[in-house]
Amino acid sequence: MEWIAVGHVTKPHGLKGELKLHPLISDTSLLHALRHARLDMEDGPREWLIESLRGGGTPLIIKFKHCDTVEQARELAGHTLHIPATDFPELPEGEYYWFQVLDLRVFDEDGRFYGTITEIIETGSNDVYVVHDGKKELLLPMIESVVKKIDLEDGTLIFHKVEGLVEDHPV
């Protein structure tokens, strides 16, 4: 099972086992329906059931089942919260979660390899994928005229070179 990091559990909140959760994702509404989680503890990963999650800003307040005291909560503080990839709702065709896009291999329409997606920059109007090949960086806007195909099964993204996109290759 693939586990996706979605936040950092930082410290206890109150006396009844609740903790502060600082999300790593911008759309925190995705977290409110989740019930399974994993924390990577010093002695190995431990799975937890989420009893409740509340709040709309940062931090959120999370409560795990069987974590009922501030002392128990302190033991969980300082760890990254992971959730199963299968717990995310299905997206419409042509839309992707960040964890599906990261590490895709990027090629132009001629089959030239440019690297892998290492980061996603949210700009407001469209995302920008940061592609690295070890030496160079390519900033690829996620717009229809540029990104032509994403194949999750093959782990690839195919793009169309437009003027000014690739600095050392004229179109």
Residue pairs with C-beta under 8 A, 6 or more apart in sequence:
1 84
1 85
1 86
2 84
2 85
2 86
2 99
3 38
3 45
3 82
3 83
3 84
3 85
4 82
4 83
4 84
4 85
4 88
4 99
5 24
5 80
5 81
5 82
6 23
6 24
6 25
6 30
6 31
6 81
6 82
6 83
7 21
7 22
7 23
7 24
7 25
7 31
7 60
7 80
7 81
8 21
8 22
8 24
8 78
8 79
8 80
8 81
9 19
9 20
9 21
9 39
9 62
9 76
9 77
9 78
9 79
9 80
9 81
10 19
10 20
10 21
10 22
10 59
10 77
10 78
11 19
11 20
11 74
11 77
11 78
12 18
12 19
12 20
12 70
12 73
12 74
12 77
13 19
13 20
13 61
13 73
14 70
15 69
15 70
16 63
16 68
16 69
16 70
17 63
17 64
17 67
17 68
17 69
17 70
17 72
17 73
18 61
18 62
18 63
18 73
19 61
19 62
19 63
19 64
19 67
19 73
19 76
19 77
20 59
20 60
20 61
20 62
21 53
21 59
21 60
21 61
21 62
21 81
22 58
22 59
22 60
23 31
23 58
23 59
23 60
25 31
25 98
26 122
28 56
28 58
28 60
30 88
30 89
31 53
31 60
31 83
32 53
33 89
34 50
34 53
34 83
34 87
35 49
35 50
35 87
36 47
36 48
36 49
36 50
36 83
36 84
36 87
37 47
37 48
37 49
37 50
37 64
37 81
37 82
37 83
38 45
38 46
38 47
38 48
38 81
38 82
38 83
39 45
39 46
39 48
39 76
39 79
39 80
39 81
39 82
40 79
40 80
40 82
41 76
41 79
45 82
48 64
48 65
48 67
49 64
49 65
49 66
50 62
50 63
50 64
50 65
51 63
51 64
51 65
52 61
52 62
52 63
53 60
53 61
53 62
53 63
54 60
54 61
55 61
62 81
64 76
66 72
67 73
67 76
85 99
88 97
91 97
96 150
96 152
98 120
100 152
101 117
101 120
101 129
101 150
101 157
102 117
102 118
102 119
102 120
103 116
103 117
103 118
103 155
104 116
104 117
104 150
104 152
104 155
104 156
104 157
105 113
105 115
105 116
105 155
105 156
105 157
106 113
106 114
106 115
106 116
106 117
106 129
106 131
106 138
106 140
106 156
106 157
106 159
107 113
107 114
107 156
107 157
107 158
107 159
108 114
108 158
108 159
108 160
108 161
108 166
109 148
109 158
109 159
109 160
109 161
113 133
114 131
114 133
114 138
114 166
115 131
115 132
115 133
115 134
115 136
115 138
116 131
116 132
116 133
117 129
117 130
117 131
117 140
117 157
118 130
118 131
118 132
119 129
119 130
120 127
120 128
120 129
120 130
121 127
121 128
121 129
121 130
121 139
126 141
126 142
126 143
127 141
127 142
128 139
128 140
128 141
128 142
129 139
129 140
129 141
129 142
129 157
130 137
130 138
130 139
130 140
131 137
131 138
131 139
131 140
132 138
138 165
138 166
140 146
140 147
140 157
140 159
140 165
141 147
145 160
145 162
146 159
146 160
146 162
146 165
147 157
147 158
147 159
147 160
148 158
148 159
148 160
149 156
149 157
149 158
150 156
150 157
150 158
151 157
151 158
161 169
161 171
162 171
163 171
165 171
